[in-house]
Structure formats: C-alpha cells, structure tokens
Amino acid sequence: MKKDKQIQDLMDFYGEWFNDGKTLETGKMTQNLYPYESIFSPIQVGRLTIKNRLVMAPMGNISMCDETGRPNEKMIAYFTERAKGGVGLITTGLVPVSHGLDHTITELDKLTYFPRLDRSRTCYAGWRDLSANIHSYGARVFIQVTPGLGRVGNPQCLVNSMKLPQSASMNPSWYMPQVPCIPMSAMKLNKIIANIGQCAADAKAMNIDGVYLHGHEGYLMEQLTNPAFNRRIMGPFKDWQAFGIKTIKKIRERCGKNFPIMYRIDLSLALNETYGDRMNAVSSLKKFRNGRTIAMTLDYMKNLVEAGVDMFDVDLGCYDNWWLPHPPGSMPPGCFLDIAKIAKDYFKENNIVSNLGVPVPVVAVGKLGYPDLAEQALRDEKCDMVMLGRPLLADAEWPNKARTGRVKEIIPCIGCQEGCLNEFVEGGHPQCAVNPRTAFEEVYPKMPPKAEKVLNIAVIGAGPAGVECAVTAAQRGHKVTLIEKSDRIGGRLNPGSQPGIKFDIVNYIEFMKTRLEIAEKEYGLKIKFKTEATPELIRKGKYDKVVVSAGTKDVVLPVPGTDKNKWYQAVDILEHPEKIKDAKKVVVIGGGVVGCETAFFLNKEFGKEAVVVEMTEYMMNHTCTANRGYLLKYMYDSGVKLFNCTKLLSIEDKGVKVLRNMDKSVPNPYLTWNPILPENVLNPLAPKVREKNEEQFIEADAVIMAAGGRPDEKLFLDIQQACPEIEVYNIGDSFRGGKVFEATKSGYSCALNL
C-alpha cells in the first residue's frame, strides 16, 4: 500500500495540532501585518489581470438557480454581493455538462438543482447578467465546469429512471455502497469532452473570464484521472491522464490560447494515509488503494500545463474522507498551505510556465480566513493566491474590511458547515450560520430598513439569537435593551468554545462583543448584565415588545442513580475540567456533537480514557458529514471507545450499567467512508439492524451527561401570561434549541418585523 510521508505526517498532525502551542495563534482575527500589501497586490493569470490575490471558492449555487438551470435573481445577487465585497476572482459552483450522460445530475422531468449553460439559449441571459454584475465591481469570474458526479452522485437515478450510476470503472456508490456504478463508455466520455469545450466557448461568449475544471475530491473527472478509481485495462482512457489532457486540449481548440483555464486538483486522496490497514478490510475502500502519489500528481500537473492549464488550486482528500476537502472548524488554520507549497516549489524548480510563457499561479485553500495568516502565506511564498469559501459566505465584505484595517468587524466563519453544506444536503440551499443575509441578498437589503415607529424593545438573552435580534432592531432605530442574567454574552457558545478545536467559536464571541460595542456607540443599544428577567421587570420597563431568547435546559435522563451518585453535565465539564482532574476514566452519555467533542477534549487535552454511549445507531447524526468525520477518525486513532445502539440503565458508584446491542448488524460507530442518509431518503438495500442485547458495566471515575438540551420556554410563557398587553416573541434555543444557524436567522428575521 503506497503512502507519502508528507501526507502521513499531515494526517497525524491534524489530530494533534491544537496541542503544539503555536498553531492556535495563527487562527485569530488579528491585523498585526496590516496593511496587507501582498493580499491586495495584482496578479497576472495568462493575459488576465486580477486586482488582488483573493479567490472566492466554488460555493453556493446549488438549488439557487431556476429548475431549468438558468441563473436567477437569487444566484446573481449572491455572487454580486461577493464582488461588491472586494474579492478579486469569483469562481462559481459546479456546472455540469453531462445531462443525459451522467444520470446522477438530472432530476425528474429533466429538471436540475445545478445551474446550466448547456440547456438552451434561455440560460444565456442569466449568465450574461451574472458576469456583467460581477464586472461592475472590478472582479473577475470563472465558471466551474464539471464532467459530472459519477459514484458520488445521487443514486436515486436507479429509482427515477431505472439507470445505474456510472464511473470510470466498476466502483461502489458512495451514498449507497450496495449500488454498483458501471463503467462509462469511451463514446460517452468523448461526448463529455466535446460538451466541456462547447461550455467553455459559451462561457467566453457570455463574457465570463475563464473556465475552472472540477478535477478534485473524487468527482467524475477525478474518477477518470486517478488510478484509485480508473482501473480500465483497455480503450483510450485506460491511461488515467488521458481524459484530463484531452479536455484541456479541447478547451484550447474552442477558446484559443488566451482564455484562462484553472484546474482544481487534490495532491493526494490521502486514503491510505487516513485509514491505514482498514483499506484492506473495508469492502468499499479496498478498490481505492492505488491512488495517485504526490509524484504522480505533480507529473500530471506538469502535463496539464503543457496542454494549456494556466492556474491550479490544490487540496487533499475525497468524499471517502470528506473532512479533508471540506475542512471543518476542528481542522487547523491554513491546513493545506504545505500542500500548496509542494506544488509551487515543483513548478519553480522545474521552470514550468504556461503556454503564454508566464508563471502558473498556485492557489492555496483550506481555512485561510484569518487575514494575518493569509498575508504571511503569500509573503512566505507558500502560494500565489488565497482561496476563501466559507469566510466570504460569513462576510462578503471580508476583503474590503481587511484592506481598510477593520479586521475586528469581519464576521468570522465558525466552521460548523450547517448552513453552507449541511443545509443543501438536507434539502435546502447553501446559506450561512453567522450571516442570515447570505443567499438572501435579493430579499434583505444590506442595512435593515428604518422602523416606521420607534418602539421600546427588550431582548432577553445574549446568545447568538439575542445579540442578532438586539443589534438589528437597534440599527432599525428602535430603543433596545438587551438583558442577560450572566455577566457575559455568548450563552452556550462559551462552554462550546473551550476545546482547542473550537477556536473559531472564540473568534465569533469576540466579534459579537465588537458588534455590541458598535451598536452601543452608534445606535444607543443598552445592555444589562447580571439581570434576571421577570414579568415584573418587563412591566416596570414599559416595553412595547419583548423578544425572549433564553436558551435551553440540560436534559437529565430518568435512570436510577442520578439522585445518589456523582455525575456532571458536559457543558459544566467543558468550562471546568478541573472538577474531574483526578478521574482517569470517563464515560460520556450521549453521542451527539457535544458528547463526542467532550470525550475528544478530555482524551486529547487531559489524557483521560473515554467511552461514549449512544442509544441510536449513529454518532452525531444530522451533523455535517465533514465535521463528524473528523471527530470519528481521530477518536478512533486515539482509542476513544464509541458504543452505539447502547442504552444507559443506571449510574453506579464506579461507573454505569448499560444495555448494549452486540449483534454484528450494528453499524460500525467509526464509519466515515459512507454518509448517513437523510431520514426521508429510503435505502431499501441497507441491512436491517437485529437485536442481541447484553447488559454490561462500564467502569468510570466520572460520568458525564451529554443528552442534549430542551428549549426553556418557561420565561416566555410566564411573560406572555402576565403581560397580555405586550407582544412577546420566543426565538433561538428557547424555541428550538441546538444550532447557531437557526438562532441567528430567527434573531434577524424577528428584528426585521418588530
């Protein structure tokens, strides 16, 4: 099994980075290197000049276009907002050209949730409007073209059209490994290449500045250009480099030598380095052991440049280790800078230049939304440009704020991926947890409209929902008082920010403090800390309207032992781990995000043996696949034991008694190479879980409850009953607990309607 030492070292580092005493410092929203002369210097890509070194990553346009694939008002406003914000180059999300060939990209009635440029001239106008708007603000735009999804596409085509998904070779579907993906014929692949050439020519005619090929992460283009997936033994595409090189040559043939071509590639799938011996044991991974090495990828990149590529961005991983190409908050800042430097140094050492005789820029990706870190990477020549995806969803004004020295005012991405990724997986469209306007720019103006009548408003609770509501209402001109019973803002974010992997939450809390300071100064917002809100206080304050965002109550499971044995809530231990400083073994009850993060925190940062007990089949269900994948991978590596399908029976003096399903049909709790399907998607081929329950005792020095929180509606109901003359709203966790994504949206929407 081939492994690259550089990749293995990085994979090992990703599970320990927060303990090295220095990497955490690079993930702060500081401006020590201001002014950012490197970030805001121009760069040449072929014959094209880009005004600065910032690239918007391909994020967003799924389910934001018309069902026919035409860019609509929502999609155009979304990208235009990022152009206004000052980014130099915008790349669209993926645009397939293989409808009718790759059955996973087209839905019933020939509709699609992807934008299209290949359907008919009816789509052209949307693209011309998009490019015109982006150009109006001095930004460039490349269209990301994809040959298709193949094995990582939705296998629902098997039900909708009675057609199997396809791939480069016989590969299992990622979503449903029981479904085989059959090899795509050479005739179809040649048709896709012709379609890419046509799409590039059409894009050029639509005044789009360049084409961006979707060649990474195990999508169809990589399935054809990586021997992990392409195991053909005959035909023109048995050479795993052939499809990519022929595609580039076709674009050059159709668009000429000056039209920029950018290629997205991963230096390595990193599968062997991720899973080690499990690559030999897991049936759906066994076929993928022969992936490209670093040397093979660099040789391929050299040949792509020779064929006509002008620019690359480089990352790691694929769907089967999804936290790599979609690094969650738990990954280190600048996680792929070393990968970009390998490619950049290779080009420099081998004097590799484009067909136009100019250098080939290498774009760095992966958690670079910290201005000082981005600037340092450019100064150190680790890369030529910096790609920002989620940071520009969190704050479209990131470039303008960084350029003018307002870094403290940048809304920081928190890496939760609930809005940008998980939302469209669950059936919505990409949004953002910390910016309620993202993907609603056509609905919500940049500044909330002034109130027709100034009201006296109380907002109770200074968590994300309360802060969002209070500041937005104050911006509208209302007299707003924010009431918080503790001495600080943030609510449940405070315990949630304690593990090293949650450093992005620390940045967000600091941003909220800055936002409140500005609102106090500019809009007259009043804040009352250490104040218990009661119906009497509300009546005495003579408020016209009241918004309650009072948070949640921790669940206590009704089992024997909770009344007589010592146990702790996870949120308490996260902030006060010293309470169990003498414990060597801990058991965490509840395998949701809080439970798993607590176990990982105690294991990695305090050296404790940890066991997590979860009643259902899956750990961290409904959490973004990338976020849960990271934790499961590194909990496995560090020996944290995960018991799923296990019910707590009682808390005992020296541990807990549980009822554990020991049947072989119980899913592997560490499974990260396939996703958890949404509950409304039926997989008739999935094996049924049988029961073979066994009572067990888990020894532990400390028992930690992480059974979730329930909305605390009591204050809302009390005020509503005691003050019938006042309009009262209940938002955030006290209405529906759990996510920053829902809290900020509810706070913003409520404030707009006060």
TILODREN-716942 format. One record per residue (C-alpha): residue number from 1; x, y, z. Coordinates in steps of 0.05 Angstrom, whole numbers, plus 32768, in hexadecimal, padded with zeros to 4 digits. Layout:
drense,c1,c2,c3
NUM,X,Y,Z
...
//
This chain:
drense,c1,c2,c3
1,8000,8000,8000
2,8020,8041,7FE8
3,8026,807A,8019
4,8046,80BF,8015
5,806B,80D3,8054
6,8059,811D,804C
7,800F,810A,8049
8,8014,80D9,8083
9,8037,810E,80AE
10,7FFF,813F,809E
11,7FC8,810C,80AD
12,7FE8,80FD,80F1
13,7FF1,8148,80FF
14,7FA7,8156,80F1
15,7F94,812D,812E
16,7FC5,814F,815D
17,7FD1,8195,8142
18,7FAD,81BB,817A
19,7FE1,81A1,81AC
20,801F,81BB,8189
21,801E,81FF,81AC
22,8022,822A,816D
23,7FF0,8217,8136
24,7FB4,8232,815E
25,7FD4,8277,815D
26,7FD0,8279,8111
27,7F85,8271,8113
28,7F74,82B4,8132
29,7F52,82F0,8112
30,7F8D,831F,811D
31,7FAB,8354,80F0
32,7FF3,8354,8106
33,800B,8353,80BD
34,7FDE,838B,80A6
35,7FE2,83AA,8072
36,7FDA,836A,8049
37,8006,837C,800F
38,800D,8334,7FF5
39,7FC3,8324,7FF8
40,7FB0,8363,7FD4
41,7FE4,8361,7F9D
42,7FCF,8350,7F56
43,7FE1,830F,7F32
44,7FE5,82F8,7EEA
45,7FC3,82B7,7ED4
46,7FD6,82AE,7E8C
47,7FC2,82F0,7E6C
48,7F8E,82FF,7EA2
49,7F9B,832F,7EDC
50,7F79,8322,7F1E
51,7F78,835D,7F4E
52,7F8B,8337,7F8D
53,7F9F,82F2,7FA6
54,7F5B,82DD,7FC1
55,7F32,82A8,7F9E
56,7EEB,8296,7FB2
57,7EE6,824A,7FB6
58,7EB1,8225,7F8E
59,7E79,8228,7FC2
60,7E30,8236,7FBE
61,7E09,822D,7F7F
62,7DE8,81EA,7F8C
63,7D9C,81F3,7F90
64,7DA5,823F,7F85
65,7D95,823F,7F3A
66,7D54,8233,7F16
67,7D41,81E9,7F0E
68,7D55,81EF,7EC5
69,7D9B,8202,7EDB
70,7D97,824C,7EC9
71,7DB9,827B,7EFB
72,7D82,82A2,7F1D
73,7D7C,82DF,7F49
74,7D92,82B9,7F88
75,7DD1,829C,7F68
76,7DE5,82DD,7F46
77,7DDB,8306,7F85
78,7E03,82D4,7FAE
79,7E40,82D8,7F81
80,7E39,8323,7F76
81,7E3C,832E,7FC1
82,7E81,830C,7FC3
83,7E99,8336,7F89
84,7E83,8375,7FAE
85,7EA9,835B,7FEB
86,7EEB,8362,7FC6
87,7F01,831C,7FB3
88,7F2E,8319,7F75
89,7F15,82D9,7F54
90,7ED2,82B6,7F5C
91,7ECA,826D,7F49
92,7E84,8252,7F42
93,7E6D,8211,7F60
94,7E6E,81D4,7F34
95,7E49,81D6,7EF1
96,7E40,8190,7ED2
97,7E43,8184,7E87
98,7E2F,813B,7E87
99,7DE4,813C,7E8D
100,7DCA,80FE,7E69
101,7E0F,80DD,7E73
102,7E1A,80DE,7EBF
103,7DD6,80C9,7EDA
104,7DE5,80E3,7F20
105,7DE1,812D,7F0E
106,7D9B,8131,7EEF
107,7D5B,812C,7F17
108,7D15,8118,7F01
109,7CF6,813F,7EC7
110,7D3D,8151,7EB0
111,7D43,8185,7EE7
112,7D82,8192,7F10
113,7D9A,81B4,7F4F
114,7DDB,81C7,7F2A
115,7DE4,8204,7EFE
116,7DE9,81F5,7EB4
117,7E09,8215,7E78
118,7DFC,81DB,7E4A
119,7DB0,81D7,7E4A
120,7D9D,820C,7E18
121,7DA4,8256,7E09
122,7D70,8263,7E3F
123,7DA8,825A,7E72
124,7DD8,828B,7E50
125,7DB8,82CB,7E69
126,7DC1,82B7,7EB2
127,7E0C,82AB,7EA7
128,7E15,82ED,7E82
129,7DF2,8312,7EBB
130,7E1D,82EE,7EED
131,7E5F,82FF,7ECB
132,7E49,8347,7EBF
133,7E38,8351,7F09
134,7E7A,8333,7F20
135,7EA2,835D,7EEF
136,7E7F,839C,7F08
137,7EA7,8396,7F49
138,7EEA,8387,7F29
139,7EE9,833C,7F37
140,7EF6,8303,7F07
141,7ECC,82C4,7F01
142,7EDD,827D,7EEC
143,7EA7,8248,7EE0
144,7EB4,8205,7F02
145,7EA5,81CF,7ECF
146,7E9D,8187,7EE5
147,7E99,8148,7EBA
148,7E6A,812C,7EEF
149,7E64,810A,7F32
150,7E69,80C0,7F22
151,7E6F,8095,7F61
152,7E65,80D1,7F8F
153,7E24,80E6,7F6E
154,7DDE,80D6,7F87
155,7DCE,808D,7F76
156,7D84,809F,7F74
157,7D8A,8099,7F29
158,7D83,804E,7F34
159,7D3C,805B,7F4C
160,7D2A,8098,7F22
161,7D42,807E,7EDE
162,7D56,8035,7EEB
163,7D9E,8047,7ED8
164,7DDC,8036,7F00
165,7E0D,806E,7F13
166,7E4F,806C,7EED
167,7E98,8076,7EFB
168,7EDD,806B,7EDC
169,7EDC,8021,7EF0
170,7EAE,7FF4,7F18
171,7EAC,801C,7F59
172,7E7C,801B,7F94
173,7E4D,8056,7F9D
174,7E64,8082,7FD6
175,7E1E,808E,7FF0
176,7E07,8046,7FEA
177,7E42,8017,7FE3
178,7E13,7FDE,7FD2
179,7E05,8001,7F90
180,7E3B,7FF6,7F5A
181,7E51,802D,7F2B
182,7E5E,8010,7EE7
183,7E98,8028,7EBA
184,7E87,8061,7E8B
185,7E94,8053,7E42
186,7ECB,8075,7E1B
187,7E96,8091,7DEC
188,7E73,80B3,7E26
189,7EB4,80CE,7E41
190,7EC7,80EB,7DFE
191,7E82,810C,7DFC
192,7E8E,812A,7E41
193,7ED1,8146,7E29
194,7EAE,8166,7DEE
195,7E79,8182,7E1D
196,7EAE,81A1,7E49
197,7ECD,81C2,7E0C
198,7E89,81DE,7DF8
199,7E7A,81F5,7E3F
200,7EBD,821A,7E41
201,7EAF,823B,7DFE
202,7E69,824F,7E16
203,7E86,826A,7E57
204,7EB7,8295,7E30
205,7E7D,82AF,7E06
206,7E58,82C0,7E47
207,7E92,82ED,7E5B
208,7EAA,82BD,7E91
209,7EF5,82C6,7E9C
210,7F0C,827D,7EA0
211,7EF9,8235,7EAA
212,7F08,820D,7EE9
213,7F0B,81C1,7EE5
214,7EEF,8198,7F1D
215,7F26,8164,7F23
216,7F2B,8154,7F6D
217,7F07,8132,7FA8
218,7EF5,80F2,7F83
219,7EC2,8110,7F54
220,7EBC,80F2,7F0E
221,7EF8,8118,7EF2
222,7F24,80FB,7F29
223,7F04,80B7,7F22
224,7F1F,80B9,7EDB
225,7F63,80D8,7EED
226,7F77,80B0,7F2A
227,7F8B,8066,7F29
228,7F66,805D,7F6B
229,7F25,8061,7F44
230,7F3B,8057,7EFC
231,7F50,800E,7EF5
232,7F41,8007,7EAA
233,7F6A,7FD4,7E85
234,7F59,7FE9,7E3E
235,7F41,8023,7E14
236,7F59,806B,7E0D
237,7F4D,807C,7E56
238,7F73,8044,7E77
239,7FAB,8078,7E7E
240,7F92,809C,7EBB
241,7FAE,80DF,7EA2
242,7F8B,80DB,7E5E
243,7F47,80F7,7E70
244,7F62,8136,7E91
245,7F95,8145,7E5C
246,7F64,813B,7E23
247,7F33,8168,7E47
248,7F66,81A1,7E4C
249,7F79,819A,7E03
250,7F2F,819D,7DEF
251,7F25,81DE,7E17
252,7F63,81FC,7DF6
253,7F48,81E6,7DB2
254,7F05,8208,7DBE
255,7F1C,8246,7DE5
256,7F62,8257,7DCD
257,7FA2,8260,7DF3
258,7F8F,829E,7E1D
259,7F50,8284,7E40
260,7F66,8271,7E87
261,7F5F,8229,7E9F
262,7F61,821A,7EE9
263,7F63,81D2,7F03
264,7F4F,81BB,7F49
265,7F77,817E,7F5E
266,7F88,8159,7F9E
267,7FD1,8148,7FA7
268,7FBC,8106,7FC6
269,7F7B,80E3,7FD8
270,7F9F,80D4,801A
271,7F74,8095,8022
272,7FAD,8066,8033
273,7FC8,809A,8064
274,7F83,80A3,8083
275,7F6E,805B,808D
276,7FAE,8033,808D
277,7FA0,7FE8,8095
278,7F55,7FF5,8091
279,7F5F,8000,8046
280,7F6A,7FB4,8042
281,7F2E,7FA3,806E
282,7EF5,7FD1,8058
283,7ED3,7FB6,8019
284,7EC2,7FFB,7FFC
285,7F09,8014,8006
286,7F32,7FD9,7FED
287,7F2E,7FED,7FA4
288,7F49,8033,7FB2
289,7F8E,8021,7FCD
290,7FB3,8034,7F8E
291,7FA8,807F,7F8E
292,7FD7,80B3,7F71
293,8015,80C1,7F9A
294,8030,8108,7FA0
295,8063,80FA,7F69
296,802E,80DF,7F3B
297,8001,811C,7F46
298,803A,814D,7F3A
299,804B,812A,7EF9
300,8002,812D,7EE4
301,8000,8178,7EF5
302,803E,8183,7ECA
303,801C,8161,7E8F
304,7FDC,8189,7E9B
305,8004,81C9,7E97
306,8023,81B1,7E57
307,7FDD,81A4,7E3C
308,7FC6,81EB,7E4F
309,7FB5,81F3,7E9A
310,7FC7,8238,7EB5
311,7FB8,8231,7EFF
312,7FAB,81FD,7F36
313,7F8D,81F9,7F7B
314,7FA4,81BE,7FA4
315,7F87,8198,7FDF
316,7F82,8152,7FFB
317,7F4E,811B,8001
318,7F0D,8103,7FE3
319,7EC6,80F0,7FF8
320,7EE0,80B3,801D
321,7F05,80E0,804E
322,7ED9,811D,8043
323,7EF4,8147,807C
324,7F33,8153,8052
325,7F16,8176,8015
326,7EE2,8197,8043
327,7F0C,81A7,8081
328,7EDF,81B3,80BD
329,7EEC,81E1,80F7
330,7F15,81AA,8119
331,7F4A,81AB,80E3
332,7F86,81DA,80ED
333,7F8A,821F,80CE
334,7FAE,821E,808B
335,7FA9,81D2,808A
336,7FBF,81C9,8041
337,7FF5,81FF,803B
338,802B,81C9,803B
339,8006,81A7,8001
340,8005,81E7,7FD8
341,804F,81F3,7FE5
342,8061,81AE,7FCB
343,803F,81BE,7F88
344,805B,8205,7F85
345,80A2,81EE,7F94
346,809C,81B7,7F5F
347,8088,81E9,7F29
348,80C0,8219,7F3D
349,80F7,81E3,7F42
350,80E3,81C6,7EFE
351,80D8,8209,7EDC
352,8091,81F6,7EC9
353,806C,8231,7EA9
354,802B,8237,7E83
355,8024,8234,7E37
356,8028,8280,7E39
357,806B,827D,7E5B
358,8054,8298,7E9F
359,8055,8278,7EE4
360,801C,8248,7EF7
361,7FFD,8263,7F37
362,7FEE,8231,7F6F
363,7FB2,8243,7F99
364,7FB2,822C,7FE2
365,7F71,8214,8001
366,7F5B,81FC,8045
367,7F49,8229,8081
368,7F6D,8268,806B
369,7F39,829A,8083
370,7F69,82BA,80B5
371,7F88,82F8,8094
372,7FCB,82F3,80B6
373,7FD2,82AA,80A4
374,7FBE,82B6,805B
375,7FF0,82F0,8055
376,8028,82C8,8075
377,801C,828E,8045
378,8024,82BC,8009
379,8062,82DE,8027
380,8082,829A,8035
381,8073,8286,7FEC
382,804C,8249,8001
383,8018,825B,7FCC
384,8007,8291,7F99
385,7FBE,829C,7FAB
386,7F90,828C,7FE5
387,7F4C,826C,7FDD
388,7F14,827E,800C
389,7ED2,8258,800B
390,7EAD,8257,804D
391,7ECE,8298,8066
392,7EAD,82BC,802B
393,7E6A,829D,803C
394,7E73,82B3,8084
395,7E86,82F9,806D
396,7E85,830F,8024
397,7EAA,834E,803B
398,7EE7,8326,8054
399,7F15,8344,801E
400,7EFE,838C,8027
401,7F01,8387,8073
402,7F47,8368,8071
403,7F60,839B,803F
404,7F48,83D6,8069
405,7F60,83BB,80AC
406,7F1D,83A6,80C9
407,7F2F,835E,80D8
408,7F09,835F,811B
409,7EC9,836D,80F4
410,7ED0,8330,80C7
411,7E9B,82FB,80D7
412,7EC6,82BD,80E2
413,7EB2,8279,80C6
414,7EA8,8248,80FF
415,7EB4,8209,80D6
416,7E72,81E9,80E9
417,7E5F,81DD,809F
418,7E16,81DB,80B4
419,7E00,8211,8082
420,7E32,820C,804A
421,7E34,81C0,8042
422,7E03,819B,806F
423,7DC8,81C7,805C
424,7DC8,81B1,8013
425,7DD7,8169,8027
426,7D97,816B,8050
427,7D70,818A,8016
428,7D7B,81D5,8019
429,7DAD,8202,7FF6
430,7DF0,821B,8011
431,7DEC,8251,8045
432,7E16,8266,8082
433,7E0E,825B,80CC
434,7E2C,829E,80E0
435,7E11,82C9,80A8
436,7DC5,82C5,809F
437,7DC9,82EF,805E
438,7DF4,82BC,8039
439,7DCD,82A2,7FFD
440,7D94,82D1,800E
441,7DB5,8310,7FF2
442,7D7C,8318,7FC1
443,7D4C,831B,7FFC
444,7D71,833F,8034
445,7D94,8382,8028
446,7DDA,838C,8043
447,7DC0,83BA,8079
448,7D7E,83A8,8099
449,7D46,83DA,8089
450,7D37,8410,80BC
451,7CFB,8403,80E8
452,7CBC,842A,80D8
453,7CAF,8433,8122
454,7CE4,8432,8158
455,7CD4,83FF,818E
456,7CF0,83EF,81D2
457,7D09,83A7,81CC
458,7D26,8375,81FD
459,7D50,833A,81E4
460,7D5C,8306,8219
461,7D9A,82DB,8211
462,7DDE,82ED,81F3
463,7DEB,82AF,81CC
464,7DF0,82B0,817F
465,7DA5,82B9,8175
466,7D9F,82F1,81A9
467,7DDC,8317,8190
468,7DC6,8312,8147
469,7D80,832A,8159
470,7D96,8362,8187
471,7DC9,837F,8158
472,7D9C,837B,811A
473,7D61,839A,813F
474,7D8F,83D2,8158
475,7DA8,83DE,8111
476,7D60,83E8,80FD
477,7D5A,8421,812F
478,7D35,83FE,8168
479,7D47,840A,81B1
480,7D63,83C7,81C4
481,7D79,83AA,8206
482,7D9E,8367,8206
483,7D94,8343,8248
484,7DC4,830C,825C
485,7DC2,82E7,829F
486,7E0C,82D5,829E
487,7E48,8303,8299
488,7E5A,82F3,8251
489,7E3E,82E9,820C
490,7E3F,82A9,81E3
491,7E11,8279,8208
492,7E22,8231,81F9
493,7E5A,8247,81CB
494,7E85,8253,8208
495,7E8C,820B,821E
496,7E8C,81F7,81D4
497,7EC9,8222,81C7
498,7EF6,8200,81FB
499,7F15,81C7,81D3
500,7F50,81DA,81A7
501,7F2C,81C3,8169
502,7EF5,81F7,8176
503,7F23,8234,816E
504,7EF5,8250,8138
505,7EBE,8257,816C
506,7EEE,8282,8197
507,7EF6,82AF,815A
508,7EAA,82B4,8152
509,7E9F,82C6,819B
510,7ED3,82FD,8194
511,7EB0,8316,8155
512,7E6D,8318,817A
513,7E8E,8343,81B0
514,7EA7,8373,817B
515,7E63,8375,815B
516,7E41,8387,819C
517,7E74,83BD,81AB
518,7E66,83DD,8167
519,7E1B,83D7,8172
520,7E20,83F8,81B6
521,7E48,8431,8199
522,7E24,843C,8157
523,7DDC,8424,8164
524,7DD2,842F,81AE
525,7DCB,83E5,81C0
526,7DC9,83DA,820C
527,7DE3,839A,822C
528,7DD2,8383,8272
529,7DFD,834B,828C
530,7DF0,8323,82CC
531,7DA6,8333,82C5
532,7D70,82FE,82CD
533,7D36,830B,829E
534,7CF2,8303,82BE
535,7CAB,8318,82AB
536,7CB0,834E,82E1
537,7CF1,8369,82C3
538,7CD1,836B,827E
539,7C93,838F,8296
540,7CBD,83C0,82BC
541,7CE7,83CF,827F
542,7CA9,83E2,8257
543,7CC0,83BC,821A
544,7C95,83BB,81DB
545,7CB0,8378,81C4
546,7CDA,8341,81E3
547,7D05,830C,81C2
548,7D18,82D0,81EC
549,7D56,82A9,81D9
550,7D62,8287,821C
551,7D87,8248,8204
552,7D7F,8200,8219
553,7D7C,81D3,8255
554,7DAB,8197,8259
555,7D88,8154,8255
556,7D8F,8125,8290
557,7D7F,80DD,827C
558,7D4D,80BD,82AC
559,7D77,8081,82C0
560,7D88,8065,8305
561,7DC5,8084,8325
562,7DBE,80CB,830E
563,7DA5,80DE,8353
564,7DDB,80BD,837D
565,7E1B,80B7,8353
566,7E49,80EF,833C
567,7E43,8102,82F3
568,7E4D,8141,82CA
569,7E2F,8166,828F
570,7E5D,816A,8253
571,7E55,81B6,824D
572,7E6E,81BC,8295
573,7EAB,8190,828A
574,7EBD,81B4,8249
575,7EC6,81F5,8270
576,7EDF,81D5,82B1
577,7F06,8196,82A0
578,7F2A,819E,82E2
579,7EEC,8181,8303
580,7F01,813C,82EB
581,7F4D,8147,82ED
582,7F58,8106,8314
583,7F2D,80DB,82E6
584,7F54,80AD,82B8
585,7F18,808D,8296
586,7EDA,80B2,827F
587,7E9A,809C,825F
588,7E71,80CE,8237
589,7E26,80C0,8230
590,7E0F,80D9,81EC
591,7E32,80D4,81A9
592,7E1B,8115,818B
593,7E4C,814D,817A
594,7E53,8165,81C2
595,7E5F,811F,81DC
596,7E93,810D,81A8
597,7EB7,8150,81AD
598,7EB9,814A,81F9
599,7ED7,8104,81F5
600,7F0A,811A,81C1
601,7F1B,8158,81EB
602,7F26,812F,822B
603,7F4E,80FA,8206
604,7F7B,8127,81DC
605,7F86,8161,820A
606,7F84,813E,824E
607,7F99,80F7,823E
608,7F5B,80D5,8258
609,7F40,8092,8241
610,7EFB,80A0,8223
611,7EBE,8078,8210
612,7E82,8095,81EC
613,7E3E,8074,81F3
614,7E08,8082,81BE
615,7DC3,8063,81BC
616,7DB7,8069,8171
617,7DDC,804A,8136
618,7E09,8085,8126
619,7E37,80B5,8149
620,7E29,80FF,813A
621,7DEE,80F2,810C
622,7DD7,8131,80E5
623,7E1C,8150,80ED
624,7E42,8163,80AD
625,7E65,8126,8092
626,7EA8,814A,8092
627,7EA3,8161,80DA
628,7E8F,811D,80F5
629,7EC2,80FA,80C9
630,7EFC,8121,80E7
631,7EE8,810F,812E
632,7ED9,80C6,811F
633,7F1C,80BD,80FC
634,7F45,80DB,8134
635,7F1D,80BC,816C
636,7F2C,8079,814B
637,7F76,8089,8146
638,7F7A,809F,818F
639,7F53,8064,81AB
640,7F13,8086,81C0
641,7EE0,804E,81C4
642,7E9D,805A,81A2
643,7E61,802E,81B6
644,7E25,803A,8189
645,7DE2,8015,8190
646,7DF0,8018,81DA
647,7DBE,802E,820F
648,7DD0,8049,8254
649,7DAF,8020,828A
650,7DCB,8040,82C9
651,7E03,8069,82E7
652,7E2A,8041,8319
653,7E60,8053,834C
654,7E9A,803E,8320
655,7E7D,8047,82DA
656,7E3D,803A,82B3
657,7E12,7FFE,82A2
658,7DFC,7FFB,8259
659,7DD5,7FCE,822A
660,7DFF,7FC6,81EB
661,7DEA,7FA7,81A9
662,7E24,7F78,8197
663,7E07,7F5E,8155
664,7E36,7F61,8119
665,7E01,7F89,80F3
666,7E0D,7FC6,8120
667,7E2E,7FFC,80F5
668,7E77,800A,8100
669,7E77,8048,812C
670,7EB8,8061,810D
671,7E9D,805D,80C5
672,7EB2,809A,809E
673,7EBB,807E,8057
674,7E70,807F,804A
675,7E3E,80B5,8061
676,7E00,80B1,808C
677,7DC6,80BA,805C
678,7D90,80EE,806D
679,7D56,80CC,8090
680,7D26,80DB,8057
681,7D52,80B4,8026
682,7D43,806A,8027
683,7D7B,8039,8018
684,7D57,7FF7,800B
685,7D9A,7FD4,8005
686,7DB3,7FE7,804A
687,7DBB,7FAC,8079
688,7D89,7FAA,80B2
689,7DA4,7FB1,80F9
690,7D93,7F74,8123
691,7D93,7F72,816F
692,7DC1,7F4A,819B
693,7DC1,7F71,81DB
694,7DF2,7F66,8213
695,7DF6,7F88,8256
696,7E3C,7FA5,8263
697,7E5F,7FCE,8297
698,7E8D,8007,8281
699,7EBF,801A,82B6
700,7EC9,8065,82BE
701,7EE3,8097,82F1
702,7EB5,80CE,82D5
703,7E72,80CA,82B1
704,7E61,8104,8283
705,7E1B,8111,8268
706,7E16,812C,8220
707,7DCE,8119,8212
708,7DBE,815B,81F0
709,7D97,8198,8204
710,7D4D,81A7,8202
711,7D31,81EC,81F1
712,7D25,8213,8231
713,7CE1,8234,8222
714,7CCE,8244,8269
715,7CE1,828D,8269
716,7CBF,8299,8226
717,7C7F,8278,823F
718,7C81,829E,8281
719,7C89,82E2,825F
720,7C54,82D1,822B
721,7C22,82C0,8262
722,7C34,82F9,8292
723,7C3A,8330,825E
724,7C01,8325,822B
725,7C07,836D,8213
726,7C4F,8362,81FA
727,7C62,833C,81BB
728,7C92,8305,81CF
729,7CBD,82DA,81A0
730,7CE3,829B,81AF
731,7D21,828E,8183
732,7D63,8268,8182
733,7D71,822F,81B1
734,7D36,823E,81DE
735,7D09,822F,81A3
736,7D31,81FA,817E
737,7D74,81EA,819D
738,7DB5,81D6,817F
739,7DD5,81FE,8146
740,7DF4,8242,813B
741,7DD8,823D,80F4
742,7D90,823E,810C
743,7D9E,8270,8144
744,7DBA,82A7,8118
745,7D85,829E,80E3
746,7D4D,82A3,8116
747,7D6D,82DF,8138
748,7D76,8305,80F7
749,7D31,82F4,80DA
750,7D0E,8306,811B
751,7D32,8349,8120
752,7D1D,835B,80D9
753,7CD4,8353,80EC
754,7CD4,8377,812E
//
